[in-house]
Amino acid sequence: MTNDERIAAAFTALSHPRRVHLFRLLCEQPELGRSLLSLRRATGYKEAPLIHHLRVMERAGLICRKRTGATMRHSLTPGRLGGAMESVTALKRGARLIARAAPEDRTGVVDAIGVSH
């Protein structure tokens, strides 16, 4: 998966307000994670849509599932969103450099920072 694909997957997975809400709840207990029942109680979401949203985030690599006894716990995947955010920040810095460069120097700046044009 390319860096662009990782960024797109992370932000696409968080493009629904319910998934953002679930992500925030999982951030409250990152080490422990939360059970499906705990997430249902905290959100009031029905089981089928809740599972759908959790799977979307899991496919994007933002969260993972782990069985603890009879309970399935959902928790954050360390670093995935942070990596996407760092990539976006780097793109933003590159765009600023390009915007500040004189028009005749922009191609050199673009080549130096590795942005395709």
Buried (B, 14 or more C-beta within 10 A) or exposed (E): EEEEEBBBBBBEBBEBEBBBBBBEBBEEEEEEBBBBEBBBEBBEBEEEEBBEBBEBBBEBBBBBEEEEEEEBBBBBBEEBBEBBEEBEEBBEEBEEBBEEBEEEEBEEBBEEBEBEE
